[in-house]
Amino acid sequence: MAVTQMRALAFHKIHFLSDCKSIVDELAQYTTRATIRKVRNTESISMIQDIVEAARDNEFTFSYMPRSS
């Protein structure tokens, strides 16, 4: 939702932090076009692909930050 909102507001070069390591890892895999190690359900794959497409067009980046931080 955050990526969609930032895209709708025409923001560029946003860095997103997430406490969900698996999602950040999957985004990195799709962004670098690396081999996908774990296959998620179809709905998740579609969302990840949409996020990666929006990120590429708007120079969004993502990284993991533990919740305890």
KOLVODREN-887272 format. One record per atom (N, C-alpha, C): atom name; residue number from 1; x, y, z; residue in three letters. Coordinates in nm, 3 decimals. Example, Ala and Ser with C-alpha at 12.3 -4.5 7.8 and 13.67 -1.06 7.14 Angstrom:
2
<rec atom="N" nr="1" u="1.319" v="-0.569" w="0.780" rest="ala"/>
<rec atom="CA" nr="1" u="1.230" v="-0.450" w="0.780" rest="ala"/>
<rec atom="C" nr="1" u="1.320" v="-0.330" w="0.780" rest="ala"/>
<rec atom="N" nr="2" u="1.285" v="-0.225" w="0.708" rest="ser"/>
<rec atom="CA" nr="2" u="1.367" v="-0.106" w="0.714" rest="ser"/>
<rec atom="C" nr="2" u="1.290" v="0.003" w="0.787" rest="ser"/>
//
This chain:
69
<rec atom="N" nr="1" u="0.082" v="-0.119" w="0.000" rest="met"/>
<rec atom="CA" nr="1" u="0.000" v="0.000" w="0.000" rest="met"/>
<rec atom="C" nr="1" u="0.086" v="0.126" w="0.000" rest="met"/>
<rec atom="N" nr="2" u="0.196" v="0.122" w="0.072" rest="ala"/>
<rec atom="CA" nr="2" u="0.284" v="0.240" w="0.078" rest="ala"/>
<rec atom="C" nr="2" u="0.345" v="0.269" w="-0.058" rest="ala"/>
<rec atom="N" nr="3" u="0.386" v="0.165" w="-0.129" rest="val"/>
<rec atom="CA" nr="3" u="0.444" v="0.184" w="-0.262" rest="val"/>
<rec atom="C" nr="3" u="0.341" v="0.243" w="-0.356" rest="val"/>
<rec atom="N" nr="4" u="0.220" v="0.192" w="-0.351" rest="thr"/>
<rec atom="CA" nr="4" u="0.113" v="0.244" w="-0.436" rest="thr"/>
<rec atom="C" nr="4" u="0.085" v="0.390" w="-0.406" rest="thr"/>
<rec atom="N" nr="5" u="0.081" v="0.425" w="-0.279" rest="gln"/>
<rec atom="CA" nr="5" u="0.054" v="0.563" w="-0.241" rest="gln"/>
<rec atom="C" nr="5" u="0.166" v="0.657" w="-0.284" rest="gln"/>
<rec atom="N" nr="6" u="0.290" v="0.618" w="-0.263" rest="met"/>
<rec atom="CA" nr="6" u="0.403" v="0.702" w="-0.304" rest="met"/>
<rec atom="C" nr="6" u="0.405" v="0.720" w="-0.456" rest="met"/>
<rec atom="N" nr="7" u="0.371" v="0.614" w="-0.527" rest="arg"/>
<rec atom="CA" nr="7" u="0.364" v="0.623" w="-0.674" rest="arg"/>
<rec atom="C" nr="7" u="0.252" v="0.716" w="-0.717" rest="arg"/>
<rec atom="N" nr="8" u="0.136" v="0.705" w="-0.653" rest="ala"/>
<rec atom="CA" nr="8" u="0.022" v="0.792" w="-0.687" rest="ala"/>
<rec atom="C" nr="8" u="0.054" v="0.939" w="-0.661" rest="ala"/>
<rec atom="N" nr="9" u="0.134" v="0.965" w="-0.560" rest="leu"/>
<rec atom="CA" nr="9" u="0.173" v="1.102" w="-0.527" rest="leu"/>
<rec atom="C" nr="9" u="0.294" v="1.150" w="-0.606" rest="leu"/>
<rec atom="N" nr="10" u="0.342" v="1.065" w="-0.698" rest="ala"/>
<rec atom="CA" nr="10" u="0.453" v="1.097" w="-0.787" rest="ala"/>
<rec atom="C" nr="10" u="0.585" v="1.123" w="-0.713" rest="ala"/>
<rec atom="N" nr="11" u="0.606" v="1.052" w="-0.603" rest="phe"/>
<rec atom="CA" nr="11" u="0.733" v="1.060" w="-0.532" rest="phe"/>
<rec atom="C" nr="11" u="0.836" v="0.973" w="-0.602" rest="phe"/>
<rec atom="N" nr="12" u="0.962" v="1.012" w="-0.595" rest="his"/>
<rec atom="CA" nr="12" u="1.072" v="0.937" w="-0.652" rest="his"/>
<rec atom="C" nr="12" u="1.182" v="0.923" w="-0.548" rest="his"/>
<rec atom="N" nr="13" u="1.265" v="0.822" w="-0.569" rest="lys"/>
<rec atom="CA" nr="13" u="1.380" v="0.797" w="-0.482" rest="lys"/>
<rec atom="C" nr="13" u="1.342" v="0.784" w="-0.334" rest="lys"/>
<rec atom="N" nr="14" u="1.247" v="0.697" w="-0.307" rest="ile"/>
<rec atom="CA" nr="14" u="1.204" v="0.668" w="-0.169" rest="ile"/>
<rec atom="C" nr="14" u="1.270" v="0.538" w="-0.125" rest="ile"/>
<rec atom="N" nr="15" u="1.317" v="0.535" w="-0.001" rest="his"/>
<rec atom="CA" nr="15" u="1.374" v="0.413" w="0.056" rest="his"/>
<rec atom="C" nr="15" u="1.277" v="0.360" w="0.161" rest="his"/>
<rec atom="N" nr="16" u="1.229" v="0.239" w="0.141" rest="phe"/>
<rec atom="CA" nr="16" u="1.135" v="0.175" w="0.232" rest="phe"/>
<rec atom="C" nr="16" u="1.209" v="0.081" w="0.325" rest="phe"/>
<rec atom="N" nr="17" u="1.172" v="0.082" w="0.453" rest="leu"/>
<rec atom="CA" nr="17" u="1.225" v="-0.012" w="0.552" rest="leu"/>
<rec atom="C" nr="17" u="1.112" v="-0.106" w="0.591" rest="leu"/>
<rec atom="N" nr="18" u="1.145" v="-0.232" w="0.608" rest="ser"/>
<rec atom="CA" nr="18" u="1.045" v="-0.331" w="0.647" rest="ser"/>
<rec atom="C" nr="18" u="1.104" v="-0.425" w="0.750" rest="ser"/>
<rec atom="N" nr="19" u="1.019" v="-0.474" w="0.839" rest="asp"/>
<rec atom="CA" nr="19" u="1.064" v="-0.573" w="0.937" rest="asp"/>
<rec atom="C" nr="19" u="1.034" v="-0.715" w="0.888" rest="asp"/>
<rec atom="N" nr="20" u="0.988" v="-0.727" w="0.763" rest="cys"/>
<rec atom="CA" nr="20" u="0.957" v="-0.859" w="0.705" rest="cys"/>
<rec atom="C" nr="20" u="1.070" v="-0.898" w="0.611" rest="cys"/>
<rec atom="N" nr="21" u="1.165" v="-0.974" w="0.664" rest="lys"/>
<rec atom="CA" nr="21" u="1.284" v="-1.011" w="0.587" rest="lys"/>
<rec atom="C" nr="21" u="1.250" v="-1.091" w="0.462" rest="lys"/>
<rec atom="N" nr="22" u="1.153" v="-1.179" w="0.470" rest="ser"/>
<rec atom="CA" nr="22" u="1.120" v="-1.262" w="0.354" rest="ser"/>
<rec atom="C" nr="22" u="1.071" v="-1.178" w="0.236" rest="ser"/>
<rec atom="N" nr="23" u="0.991" v="-1.076" w="0.263" rest="ile"/>
<rec atom="CA" nr="23" u="0.943" v="-0.988" w="0.156" rest="ile"/>
<rec atom="C" nr="23" u="1.058" v="-0.907" w="0.097" rest="ile"/>
<rec atom="N" nr="24" u="1.143" v="-0.852" w="0.182" rest="val"/>
<rec atom="CA" nr="24" u="1.257" v="-0.774" w="0.134" rest="val"/>
<rec atom="C" nr="24" u="1.349" v="-0.863" w="0.050" rest="val"/>
<rec atom="N" nr="25" u="1.370" v="-0.986" w="0.094" rest="asp"/>
<rec atom="CA" nr="25" u="1.454" v="-1.080" w="0.017" rest="asp"/>
<rec atom="C" nr="25" u="1.392" v="-1.110" w="-0.119" rest="asp"/>
<rec atom="N" nr="26" u="1.262" v="-1.131" w="-0.122" rest="glu"/>
<rec atom="CA" nr="26" u="1.195" v="-1.157" w="-0.249" rest="glu"/>
<rec atom="C" nr="26" u="1.201" v="-1.036" w="-0.342" rest="glu"/>
<rec atom="N" nr="27" u="1.182" v="-0.917" w="-0.287" rest="leu"/>
<rec atom="CA" nr="27" u="1.194" v="-0.796" w="-0.368" rest="leu"/>
<rec atom="C" nr="27" u="1.333" v="-0.786" w="-0.428" rest="leu"/>
<rec atom="N" nr="28" u="1.434" v="-0.816" w="-0.349" rest="ala"/>
<rec atom="CA" nr="28" u="1.572" v="-0.810" w="-0.398" rest="ala"/>
<rec atom="C" nr="28" u="1.595" v="-0.913" w="-0.508" rest="ala"/>
<rec atom="N" nr="29" u="1.538" v="-1.031" w="-0.491" rest="gln"/>
<rec atom="CA" nr="29" u="1.553" v="-1.136" w="-0.593" rest="gln"/>
<rec atom="C" nr="29" u="1.488" v="-1.094" w="-0.725" rest="gln"/>
<rec atom="N" nr="30" u="1.367" v="-1.041" w="-0.717" rest="tyr"/>
<rec atom="CA" nr="30" u="1.299" v="-0.997" w="-0.840" rest="tyr"/>
<rec atom="C" nr="30" u="1.369" v="-0.876" w="-0.901" rest="tyr"/>
<rec atom="N" nr="31" u="1.416" v="-0.784" w="-0.818" rest="thr"/>
<rec atom="CA" nr="31" u="1.482" v="-0.664" w="-0.868" rest="thr"/>
<rec atom="C" nr="31" u="1.610" v="-0.698" w="-0.942" rest="thr"/>
<rec atom="N" nr="32" u="1.687" v="-0.791" w="-0.888" rest="thr"/>
<rec atom="CA" nr="32" u="1.813" v="-0.830" w="-0.952" rest="thr"/>
<rec atom="C" nr="32" u="1.793" v="-0.944" w="-1.052" rest="thr"/>
<rec atom="N" nr="33" u="1.670" v="-0.989" w="-1.064" rest="arg"/>
<rec atom="CA" nr="33" u="1.636" v="-1.100" w="-1.154" rest="arg"/>
<rec atom="C" nr="33" u="1.712" v="-1.227" w="-1.120" rest="arg"/>
<rec atom="N" nr="34" u="1.740" v="-1.242" w="-0.992" rest="ala"/>
<rec atom="CA" nr="34" u="1.807" v="-1.363" w="-0.945" rest="ala"/>
<rec atom="C" nr="34" u="1.708" v="-1.479" w="-0.949" rest="ala"/>
<rec atom="N" nr="35" u="1.760" v="-1.597" w="-0.937" rest="thr"/>
<rec atom="CA" nr="35" u="1.674" v="-1.714" w="-0.931" rest="thr"/>
<rec atom="C" nr="35" u="1.591" v="-1.709" w="-0.804" rest="thr"/>
<rec atom="N" nr="36" u="1.462" v="-1.727" w="-0.817" rest="ile"/>
<rec atom="CA" nr="36" u="1.374" v="-1.725" w="-0.701" rest="ile"/>
<rec atom="C" nr="36" u="1.392" v="-1.856" w="-0.625" rest="ile"/>
<rec atom="N" nr="37" u="1.430" v="-1.843" w="-0.499" rest="arg"/>
<rec atom="CA" nr="37" u="1.460" v="-1.962" w="-0.419" rest="arg"/>
<rec atom="C" nr="37" u="1.335" v="-2.025" w="-0.360" rest="arg"/>
<rec atom="N" nr="38" u="1.242" v="-1.943" w="-0.319" rest="lys"/>
<rec atom="CA" nr="38" u="1.120" v="-1.995" w="-0.259" rest="lys"/>
<rec atom="C" nr="38" u="1.000" v="-1.944" w="-0.339" rest="lys"/>
<rec atom="N" nr="39" u="0.913" v="-2.033" w="-0.377" rest="val"/>
<rec atom="CA" nr="39" u="0.795" v="-1.994" w="-0.453" rest="val"/>
<rec atom="C" nr="39" u="0.682" v="-1.965" w="-0.356" rest="val"/>
<rec atom="N" nr="40" u="0.624" v="-1.848" w="-0.369" rest="arg"/>
<rec atom="CA" nr="40" u="0.511" v="-1.811" w="-0.285" rest="arg"/>
<rec atom="C" nr="40" u="0.383" v="-1.833" w="-0.362" rest="arg"/>
<rec atom="N" nr="41" u="0.271" v="-1.814" w="-0.297" rest="asn"/>
<rec atom="CA" nr="41" u="0.144" v="-1.834" w="-0.366" rest="asn"/>
<rec atom="C" nr="41" u="0.126" v="-1.728" w="-0.475" rest="asn"/>
<rec atom="N" nr="42" u="0.037" v="-1.753" w="-0.568" rest="thr"/>
<rec atom="CA" nr="42" u="0.019" v="-1.667" w="-0.686" rest="thr"/>
<rec atom="C" nr="42" u="-0.013" v="-1.523" w="-0.650" rest="thr"/>
<rec atom="N" nr="43" u="-0.095" v="-1.502" w="-0.548" rest="glu"/>
<rec atom="CA" nr="43" u="-0.131" v="-1.366" w="-0.507" rest="glu"/>
<rec atom="C" nr="43" u="-0.008" v="-1.288" w="-0.462" rest="glu"/>
<rec atom="N" nr="44" u="0.078" v="-1.349" w="-0.384" rest="ser"/>
<rec atom="CA" nr="44" u="0.199" v="-1.283" w="-0.336" rest="ser"/>
<rec atom="C" nr="44" u="0.294" v="-1.252" w="-0.451" rest="ser"/>
<rec atom="N" nr="45" u="0.309" v="-1.345" w="-0.541" rest="ile"/>
<rec atom="CA" nr="45" u="0.398" v="-1.323" w="-0.655" rest="ile"/>
<rec atom="C" nr="45" u="0.350" v="-1.204" w="-0.736" rest="ile"/>
<rec atom="N" nr="46" u="0.223" v="-1.195" w="-0.757" rest="ser"/>
<rec atom="CA" nr="46" u="0.166" v="-1.083" w="-0.832" rest="ser"/>
<rec atom="C" nr="46" u="0.193" v="-0.950" w="-0.762" rest="ser"/>
<rec atom="N" nr="47" u="0.175" v="-0.947" w="-0.630" rest="met"/>
<rec atom="CA" nr="47" u="0.201" v="-0.825" w="-0.554" rest="met"/>
<rec atom="C" nr="47" u="0.349" v="-0.786" w="-0.560" rest="met"/>
<rec atom="N" nr="48" u="0.436" v="-0.884" w="-0.543" rest="ile"/>
<rec atom="CA" nr="48" u="0.581" v="-0.859" w="-0.549" rest="ile"/>
<rec atom="C" nr="48" u="0.617" v="-0.802" w="-0.686" rest="ile"/>
<rec atom="N" nr="49" u="0.564" v="-0.860" w="-0.792" rest="gln"/>
<rec atom="CA" nr="49" u="0.594" v="-0.811" w="-0.927" rest="gln"/>
<rec atom="C" nr="49" u="0.544" v="-0.668" w="-0.946" rest="gln"/>
<rec atom="N" nr="50" u="0.427" v="-0.636" w="-0.894" rest="asp"/>
<rec atom="CA" nr="50" u="0.373" v="-0.500" w="-0.903" rest="asp"/>
<rec atom="C" nr="50" u="0.462" v="-0.401" w="-0.827" rest="asp"/>
<rec atom="N" nr="51" u="0.508" v="-0.441" w="-0.709" rest="ile"/>
<rec atom="CA" nr="51" u="0.594" v="-0.354" w="-0.629" rest="ile"/>
<rec atom="C" nr="51" u="0.726" v="-0.330" w="-0.701" rest="ile"/>
<rec atom="N" nr="52" u="0.783" v="-0.437" w="-0.756" rest="val"/>
<rec atom="CA" nr="52" u="0.911" v="-0.424" w="-0.828" rest="val"/>
<rec atom="C" nr="52" u="0.896" v="-0.332" w="-0.949" rest="val"/>
<rec atom="N" nr="53" u="0.787" v="-0.345" w="-1.021" rest="glu"/>
<rec atom="CA" nr="53" u="0.763" v="-0.258" w="-1.137" rest="glu"/>
<rec atom="C" nr="53" u="0.752" v="-0.112" w="-1.095" rest="glu"/>
<rec atom="N" nr="54" u="0.677" v="-0.085" w="-0.990" rest="ala"/>
<rec atom="CA" nr="54" u="0.663" v="0.052" w="-0.939" rest="ala"/>
<rec atom="C" nr="54" u="0.797" v="0.104" w="-0.889" rest="ala"/>
<rec atom="N" nr="55" u="0.873" v="0.018" w="-0.823" rest="ala"/>
<rec atom="CA" nr="55" u="1.003" v="0.056" w="-0.769" rest="ala"/>
<rec atom="C" nr="55" u="1.099" v="0.094" w="-0.881" rest="ala"/>
<rec atom="N" nr="56" u="1.097" v="0.017" w="-0.987" rest="arg"/>
<rec atom="CA" nr="56" u="1.188" v="0.042" w="-1.099" rest="arg"/>
<rec atom="C" nr="56" u="1.155" v="0.176" w="-1.165" rest="arg"/>
<rec atom="N" nr="57" u="1.028" v="0.203" w="-1.185" rest="asp"/>
<rec atom="CA" nr="57" u="0.985" v="0.327" w="-1.251" rest="asp"/>
<rec atom="C" nr="57" u="1.010" v="0.451" w="-1.167" rest="asp"/>
<rec atom="N" nr="58" u="1.011" v="0.436" w="-1.034" rest="asn"/>
<rec atom="CA" nr="58" u="1.020" v="0.551" w="-0.944" rest="asn"/>
<rec atom="C" nr="58" u="1.145" v="0.553" w="-0.857" rest="asn"/>
<rec atom="N" nr="59" u="1.238" v="0.465" w="-0.884" rest="glu"/>
<rec atom="CA" nr="59" u="1.364" v="0.457" w="-0.809" rest="glu"/>
<rec atom="C" nr="59" u="1.341" v="0.434" w="-0.660" rest="glu"/>
<rec atom="N" nr="60" u="1.248" v="0.344" w="-0.627" rest="phe"/>
<rec atom="CA" nr="60" u="1.224" v="0.306" w="-0.489" rest="phe"/>
<rec atom="C" nr="60" u="1.323" v="0.195" w="-0.453" rest="phe"/>
<rec atom="N" nr="61" u="1.369" v="0.196" w="-0.328" rest="thr"/>
<rec atom="CA" nr="61" u="1.456" v="0.091" w="-0.278" rest="thr"/>
<rec atom="C" nr="61" u="1.399" v="0.037" w="-0.148" rest="thr"/>
<rec atom="N" nr="62" u="1.443" v="-0.081" w="-0.111" rest="phe"/>
<rec atom="CA" nr="62" u="1.389" v="-0.150" w="0.006" rest="phe"/>
<rec atom="C" nr="62" u="1.503" v="-0.212" w="0.087" rest="phe"/>
<rec atom="N" nr="63" u="1.487" v="-0.211" w="0.218" rest="ser"/>
<rec atom="CA" nr="63" u="1.581" v="-0.284" w="0.301" rest="ser"/>
<rec atom="C" nr="63" u="1.513" v="-0.332" w="0.428" rest="ser"/>
<rec atom="N" nr="64" u="1.576" v="-0.430" w="0.487" rest="tyr"/>
<rec atom="CA" nr="64" u="1.524" v="-0.492" w="0.608" rest="tyr"/>
<rec atom="C" nr="64" u="1.577" v="-0.420" w="0.730" rest="tyr"/>
<rec atom="N" nr="65" u="1.489" v="-0.402" w="0.828" rest="met"/>
<rec atom="CA" nr="65" u="1.529" v="-0.349" w="0.957" rest="met"/>
<rec atom="C" nr="65" u="1.450" v="-0.427" w="1.063" rest="met"/>
<rec atom="N" nr="66" u="1.518" v="-0.493" w="1.153" rest="pro"/>
<rec atom="CA" nr="66" u="1.447" v="-0.568" w="1.256" rest="pro"/>
<rec atom="C" nr="66" u="1.353" v="-0.479" w="1.337" rest="pro"/>
<rec atom="N" nr="67" u="1.243" v="-0.536" w="1.378" rest="arg"/>
<rec atom="CA" nr="67" u="1.144" v="-0.461" w="1.455" rest="arg"/>
<rec atom="C" nr="67" u="1.204" v="-0.405" w="1.584" rest="arg"/>
<rec atom="N" nr="68" u="1.299" v="-0.477" w="1.641" rest="ser"/>
<rec atom="CA" nr="68" u="1.362" v="-0.431" w="1.765" rest="ser"/>
<rec atom="C" nr="68" u="1.445" v="-0.304" w="1.746" rest="ser"/>
<rec atom="N" nr="69" u="1.479" v="-0.274" w="1.623" rest="ser"/>
<rec atom="CA" nr="69" u="1.558" v="-0.152" w="1.596" rest="ser"/>
<rec atom="C" nr="69" u="1.468" v="-0.031" w="1.594" rest="ser"/>
//
